[in-house]
């Protein structure tokens, strides 16, 4: 008992698609049919379904690798003839699926030196309070999408960076330096095909400088306003004298500020500014 051969038929092939009303995802299905010739009428349809030249369950469709075989059915159509129908199903392509989007909050405890609108927290003598820690929340916008290739280059281009251009989400615009991006990805292998599931997590931080370093100008030495013979500024205390045990407020030129003078602040770009909008995720 056995099988002579199996030949794929032109007739019986079909394809369908449907679209989910809520998600908008498009699902495709296709059918291929093999005519299996037996050499003995005692050979049953199960043997025909398992015949070696017919693809196995989970195999990819030759015209669309995202479609996988989900059913195999044998139907006797003659004394020595069995038709084997193979049904494939799946999305049109993982790369065409819509992005997943959502918000979450990242919470931390951090020292504070300024009020919510950038006013320094100091005593009447302009001295900073030290050791004050408060809870802090940063909104995080998460976008996940399927991509064809490894996102390692995107990760390298955006690591330890912040946004160089404003970002607008849902009508709300975030200023430069306020967004910090983290990119992660996992390779998904499905049958004979693979793709990358990549997550983009953008944490937004408000405040006078966002994610950059906003620092009051202070020092353990200050310029007294005079210049030495060699052209250098005359610093107080002058080395080799010991520096001040407490730092003092200084201006942009290094002069010591009086109690009534406004503090001077400087923004240090410790994160590389990068245009996040080029990623097409917002």
C-alpha positions in Angstrom: 0.0 0.0 0.0 1.3 3.5 -0.7 1.2 6.7 -2.7 2.4 7.2 -6.3 2.7 11.0 -6.3 1.1 14.3 -5.3 0.5 17.1 -7.8 -0.6 20.7 -6.9 -3.8 21.6 -8.7 -4.6 25.0 -10.3 -8.3 24.6 -9.6 -9.2 24.9 -5.9 -6.8 27.7 -5.1 -8.4 30.7 -3.5 -7.6 33.7 -1.3 -9.7 35.8 1.0 -9.2 38.7 3.3 -11.1 40.4 6.2 -10.7 43.5 8.2 -11.4 43.8 11.9 -13.8 46.7 12.6 -12.1 47.8 15.8 -8.4 47.3 15.2 -8.4 47.8 11.5 -6.1 44.8 11.1 -6.4 43.0 7.8 -6.4 39.1 8.0 -5.6 37.1 4.9 -6.3 33.4 4.1 -5.4 31.2 1.1 -5.9 27.6 0.1 -3.7 25.3 -2.0 -4.9 21.8 -3.2 -2.9 18.7 -4.0 -4.2 15.7 -6.0 -2.7 12.6 -4.4 -2.6 9.4 -6.6 -2.8 6.2 -4.6 -1.5 2.8 -5.7 -4.0 0.8 -3.5 -7.6 1.7 -2.6 -6.9 0.6 0.9 -4.7 3.6 1.5 -6.6 6.1 3.5 -6.9 9.9 3.4 -4.6 10.3 6.5 -1.7 8.8 4.6 -2.4 11.3 1.8 -2.4 14.3 4.1 1.0 13.3 5.5 2.6 12.7 2.2 6.1 14.0 2.1 5.9 16.5 -0.8 3.0 18.3 0.7 4.1 21.1 3.1 3.8 20.6 6.8 1.7 22.5 9.3 3.1 25.9 10.0 4.8 26.2 6.7 4.8 29.6 4.9 2.8 30.3 1.8 5.2 30.6 -1.2 3.6 33.9 -2.3 3.3 35.5 1.2 5.6 34.4 4.0 3.4 36.0 6.7 0.7 33.4 5.9 1.2 30.1 7.7 -0.5 26.7 7.2 -3.2 26.2 9.8 -5.2 23.2 8.5 -4.7 20.2 6.2 -7.8 18.3 5.0 -7.9 15.1 2.9 -11.1 14.2 0.9 -11.4 11.1 -1.3 -12.6 12.0 -4.7 -12.0 8.7 -6.5 -11.1 5.1 -5.8 -7.3 5.9 -6.1 -7.5 9.7 -5.7 -7.5 12.0 -2.7 -7.6 15.8 -2.7 -5.6 17.4 0.1 -6.5 21.0 0.9 -4.1 23.2 2.8 -5.3 26.4 4.4 -3.0 29.3 5.2 -3.9 32.3 7.4 -2.3 35.4 8.9 -2.0 39.1 8.6 -1.0 40.7 5.3 2.4 41.4 6.8 3.6 42.2 10.3 5.2 45.3 9.0 1.8 46.7 7.9 0.2 46.3 11.4 -0.7 49.6 13.1 1.6 51.1 15.8 0.7 50.5 19.4 0.7 53.7 21.4 0.3 54.5 25.1 1.3 56.6 28.1 2.8 55.6 31.4 4.5 57.4 34.3 8.1 57.0 35.5 8.5 57.8 39.2 11.7 58.6 41.1 12.9 60.5 44.1 15.4 63.3 43.4 17.0 66.3 45.1 15.4 69.6 44.3 16.9 73.0 43.8 14.2 74.9 41.9 10.5 75.3 41.9 8.3 74.0 39.1 8.8 77.2 37.1 12.6 77.5 37.6 12.8 79.7 40.7 15.8 78.7 42.8 15.0 77.4 46.3 17.2 79.4 48.6 17.2 81.1 52.0 17.1 84.9 52.5 20.9 85.0 52.1 20.7 83.2 48.7 22.1 80.0 50.2 20.8 76.7 48.8 18.9 74.2 50.9 20.8 70.9 50.8 19.4 67.4 51.0 15.8 68.1 50.1 14.4 65.2 48.2 11.0 65.0 46.6 9.1 62.5 44.4 9.2 63.2 40.7 7.1 61.9 37.9 8.0 61.9 34.2 5.3 61.1 31.5 6.5 58.4 29.1 5.1 58.0 25.6 5.5 54.5 24.4 5.3 53.5 20.7 5.7 50.0 19.5 5.9 48.9 15.9 7.2 46.0 13.7 10.3 46.7 11.7 12.1 44.6 9.0 15.6 44.9 10.4 17.7 45.1 13.6 17.3 48.5 15.2 20.9 48.6 16.4 21.8 51.6 14.3 18.8 53.6 15.6 19.8 52.7 19.2 23.4 53.9 18.5 22.2 57.1 17.0 19.9 58.0 19.9 21.6 56.7 23.0 22.2 59.3 25.7 20.5 62.0 23.6 17.6 64.5 23.9 15.3 66.2 21.4 16.8 69.0 19.3 13.4 69.9 17.9 10.0 70.4 19.4 7.7 67.4 19.6 3.9 67.6 19.2 1.6 64.8 20.4 -2.1 65.2 20.6 -1.9 68.9 20.2 0.6 69.3 23.1 4.0 70.6 22.1 7.1 69.7 24.1 10.1 72.1 24.0 13.7 71.1 23.0 15.7 69.2 25.6 12.6 67.9 27.4 12.4 64.5 25.7 14.8 61.6 26.3 14.4 58.4 24.1 15.1 54.8 24.9 14.9 52.2 22.1 14.6 48.4 22.7 13.8 45.6 20.3 13.1 41.8 20.1 13.5 39.6 17.0 10.4 37.6 16.3 10.7 34.4 14.3 7.5 33.1 12.9 7.8 30.1 10.6 10.1 30.9 7.8 10.0 34.7 8.3 11.2 37.1 11.0 10.9 40.7 11.9 11.7 43.0 14.8 9.3 44.3 17.5 10.7 47.7 18.4 9.6 49.9 21.3 10.3 53.6 21.5 9.9 55.1 25.0 10.1 58.9 25.1 10.3 60.3 28.7 9.4 64.0 29.0 10.8 66.2 31.7 9.6 69.7 32.4 11.6 72.4 34.2 14.1 75.1 33.2 16.3 72.9 31.1 14.4 69.6 30.7 16.9 66.8 30.6 20.0 69.0 30.3 21.9 70.1 33.4 20.7 73.5 34.7 23.3 74.7 37.2 23.6 77.8 39.4 27.1 79.4 39.1 28.9 78.8 42.4 32.5 78.3 43.4 35.0 77.9 46.2 37.0 80.7 44.7 35.9 84.0 43.1 37.4 86.8 41.1 38.0 90.0 43.0 37.9 92.2 39.9 41.6 92.7 39.5 44.1 91.3 37.0 47.6 90.0 37.7 50.6 91.1 35.8 50.4 88.1 33.5 46.8 88.9 32.6 45.3 86.2 34.7 42.4 87.0 37.0 43.2 87.5 40.7 41.3 84.9 42.6 40.3 84.9 46.2 41.4 83.0 48.2 44.6 82.9 46.0 46.5 79.6 45.9 48.3 78.3 47.8 45.7 79.5 50.3 43.0 77.0 51.0 39.7 77.4 49.1 36.6 78.5 50.8 34.9 75.7 52.8 31.5 76.9 51.6 30.9 77.7 47.9 29.7 81.2 47.1 27.5 82.5 44.3 29.5 84.0 41.4 28.5 85.8 38.2 29.2 85.1 34.6 32.7 86.6 34.9 33.5 84.9 38.2 32.9 88.0 40.4 31.3 87.2 43.8 27.7 88.2 43.9 26.2 90.4 46.7 23.2 89.2 48.6 20.8 91.3 46.5 22.1 90.1 43.2 20.2 87.6 41.2 21.8 84.2 40.8 23.3 83.3 37.4 22.4 79.9 35.9 23.9 78.0 33.0 22.5 75.1 30.9 25.1 72.4 30.2 24.3 70.2 27.2 25.3 66.9 28.7 23.0 65.0 26.3 23.5 65.2 22.5 20.6 67.0 20.8 19.0 64.7 18.1 15.9 65.3 15.9 13.5 62.6 17.1 10.9 63.6 14.6 12.8 61.8 11.9 11.8 58.5 13.4 8.1 59.1 12.4 6.7 57.9 15.7 4.9 61.0 17.0 
